[in-house]
Amino acid sequence: MDGLSSIVDQLEEDIVFGRRRPRERLVEEDLLTTFKAKKHVIRQALVDLEQKGLVERIRNKGAVVRDYSPDEVRHIFSVRRLLEGEAVRQIPLPAPPDVIKALEDVYTEHADAVEAGDLHRAFRSNITFHQVLFAACGNPYLAEAIEQFAFKSHAIRSYSLANPELLRNARDHHRALIDAMRDGDREALIDVTIRHLMPAEEAYIAAYERFFGPAERRTG
């Protein structure tokens, strides 16, 4: 299981960091050579990534990095705004000291990684920050739903995560979220939570349309 987990994590980061782009094939034979793993392990890794929304299987083509259309991205982020906005409305404010302490610890780790340009640490600590943040709402089912949609967004974030300016922007949003929770400022907490989602959505759609041409927005 450790081998499987490490392969899933590595492929996930390859997608998130843009080393593997949307529509790129994930050829089993190549992955067997890269990871020196057995075929059933590679196949299970692809299944796990498909369940996370990072990979899809296409008839007569095999596994490819999931390609989200601009409309799909807008729909995903619309749901994320609903879920995450509701979660921060349920967080008791001012937040308990132990929650603030946990967030501060992860914030420090994430900020250090951003400053160092360490994408691996920045990515993993960012996930932890949001897990701690949304767990504070006290509704584990809501927190689980948020995490599921966050996984779908990993491929979408491939166009923003490696951008130093957007990384620093995310770090600053984390700081503002902690301050709002400590100060008991519900309005600021909701506002930053919603604004925090915008850069990844906008960067993906802009990059998609550069590569594949403008996509007509459907309203129905």
C-alpha positions in Angstrom: 0.0 0.0 0.0 2.9 2.4 0.6 4.1 1.9 -2.9 0.6 2.6 -4.3 0.2 5.6 -2.1 3.5 7.1 -3.2 2.7 6.6 -6.9 -0.7 8.2 -6.5 0.9 11.2 -4.7 3.6 11.6 -7.3 1.1 11.5 -10.2 -1.2 13.8 -8.4 1.6 16.3 -8.0 2.7 15.9 -11.6 -0.8 16.9 -12.7 -1.2 19.7 -10.1 2.2 21.2 -10.9 1.6 21.1 -14.7 4.2 18.5 -15.4 1.4 16.4 -17.0 -1.2 18.5 -18.8 -4.9 18.0 -19.5 -5.5 15.4 -22.3 -2.0 13.9 -21.8 -2.1 10.1 -22.0 -0.9 8.1 -19.0 0.6 5.0 -20.7 0.8 2.0 -18.4 4.0 0.7 -19.9 5.7 4.1 -19.4 4.4 4.2 -15.8 5.7 0.7 -15.1 9.2 1.8 -16.2 9.0 5.1 -14.3 7.9 3.7 -11.0 9.3 0.2 -11.3 6.0 -1.1 -10.0 3.8 -4.1 -10.9 1.0 -3.7 -13.4 -1.8 -4.2 -10.9 -0.3 -1.4 -8.7 -0.2 1.1 -11.6 -3.7 0.2 -12.6 -5.0 0.7 -9.1 -3.2 4.1 -8.9 -5.0 5.1 -12.1 -8.3 4.0 -10.6 -7.6 6.0 -7.4 -6.8 9.1 -9.5 -9.9 8.6 -11.6 -12.0 8.5 -8.4 -10.3 11.8 -7.3 -11.3 13.4 -10.6 -7.8 13.8 -11.9 -7.8 11.1 -14.6 -10.4 9.8 -17.0 -10.5 6.7 -19.1 -11.4 7.2 -22.8 -12.4 4.3 -25.1 -9.6 3.2 -27.4 -7.2 5.7 -25.8 -6.8 4.6 -22.2 -6.1 6.8 -19.2 -5.6 10.6 -19.7 -5.2 13.6 -17.5 -8.8 14.9 -16.9 -9.6 17.8 -19.2 -12.3 20.1 -17.7 -14.1 22.4 -20.0 -14.6 26.0 -18.8 -18.3 25.2 -18.1 -17.3 22.3 -16.0 -14.8 24.4 -14.1 -17.5 27.1 -13.5 -19.9 24.4 -12.2 -17.3 22.9 -9.9 -16.3 26.2 -8.4 -20.0 27.2 -8.0 -20.5 24.2 -5.8 -17.2 24.9 -3.9 -18.4 28.4 -3.1 -21.7 27.1 -1.8 -20.0 24.4 0.3 -17.1 26.4 1.7 -19.2 29.5 2.3 -21.7 27.4 4.3 -18.9 25.8 6.3 -17.4 29.1 7.4 -20.8 30.3 8.4 -21.0 27.3 10.8 -17.6 27.8 12.4 -18.0 29.1 16.0 -16.5 32.6 16.3 -14.2 33.7 17.7 -12.6 30.4 16.9 -11.2 28.3 19.9 -7.5 28.8 20.7 -6.6 25.2 19.7 -8.1 25.7 16.2 -6.2 29.0 15.8 -3.0 27.4 17.0 -3.4 24.5 14.5 -4.0 26.9 11.7 -1.1 29.1 12.7 1.2 26.1 12.7 0.2 25.0 9.2 0.2 28.6 8.0 3.9 28.9 9.0 4.7 25.7 7.2 2.9 26.9 4.0 4.4 30.4 4.1 7.9 29.0 4.5 7.3 26.7 1.5 6.0 29.6 -0.6 9.0 31.7 0.3 11.4 28.9 -0.6 9.6 28.0 -3.8 9.0 24.5 -2.5 5.9 23.5 -4.5 5.7 20.0 -2.9 5.5 21.5 0.6 3.3 24.3 -0.4 0.8 22.0 -2.0 0.7 19.5 0.9 0.5 22.2 3.6 -2.2 24.0 1.7 -4.3 20.8 1.7 -3.7 20.5 5.5 -4.6 24.1 6.1 -8.0 23.7 4.5 -8.7 20.4 6.2 -8.1 22.1 9.6 -10.1 25.1 8.6 -13.2 23.3 7.4 -13.1 20.7 10.1 -13.7 23.6 12.5 -17.3 23.9 11.2 -18.1 20.8 13.3 -19.9 19.0 10.4 -17.7 16.1 9.2 -20.0 15.4 6.2 -19.8 19.0 5.0 -16.0 18.9 5.5 -15.8 15.6 3.5 -17.9 17.0 0.7 -15.6 20.0 0.5 -12.5 17.8 0.4 -14.0 15.7 -2.5 -14.6 18.8 -4.6 -11.1 20.1 -3.7 -9.7 16.9 -5.2 -11.6 17.6 -8.4 -10.0 21.0 -8.5 -6.4 19.7 -8.3 -6.1 19.4 -12.1 -7.7 22.8 -12.5 -5.1 24.3 -10.2 -2.3 23.2 -12.5 -2.3 26.6 -14.1 -2.0 28.6 -10.9 0.0 26.6 -8.3 3.4 27.2 -9.9 2.7 30.9 -10.3 4.7 32.7 -7.5 2.3 35.6 -7.4 -0.7 33.4 -7.0 1.1 31.3 -4.3 1.8 34.5 -2.3 -1.8 35.5 -2.8 -3.0 32.2 -1.4 -0.6 32.6 1.6 -2.0 36.1 2.3 -5.6 34.8 2.1 -4.6 32.1 4.7 -3.4 34.9 7.0 -6.6 36.9 6.5 -8.7 33.8 7.3 -6.9 33.2 10.6 -7.2 36.8 11.6 -11.0 36.8 10.8 -11.5 33.7 12.9 -9.5 35.1 15.8 -11.3 38.4 15.6 -14.8 36.9 15.2 -15.4 38.7 11.9 -17.8 36.5 10.1 -18.3 38.8 7.2 -14.5 39.0 6.5 -14.2 35.2 6.9 -16.9 34.5 4.3 -15.5 37.2 1.9 -12.0 35.8 2.0 -13.2 32.2 1.7 -15.0 33.1 -1.6 -12.2 35.3 -3.0 -9.7 32.5 -2.2 -11.3 30.3 -4.9 -11.2 32.8 -7.7 -7.6 32.8 -9.0 -7.4 29.1 -9.8 -10.8 29.2 -11.6 -9.8 32.2 -13.7 -6.2 31.0 -14.5 -7.5 27.6 -15.7 -10.2 29.1 -18.0 -7.7 31.6 -19.4 -5.1 28.9 -20.1 -7.7 26.6 -21.6 -8.9 29.2 -24.0 -5.3 30.0 -25.0 -4.6 26.4 -25.8 -7.9 25.2 -27.2 -9.6 28.4 -28.3 -12.5 30.3 -26.7 -15.3 28.2 -25.4 -18.9 29.4 -25.6 -20.4 29.7 -22.2 -23.6 27.8 -21.7 -26.1 29.1 -19.3 -28.6 26.2 -19.5 
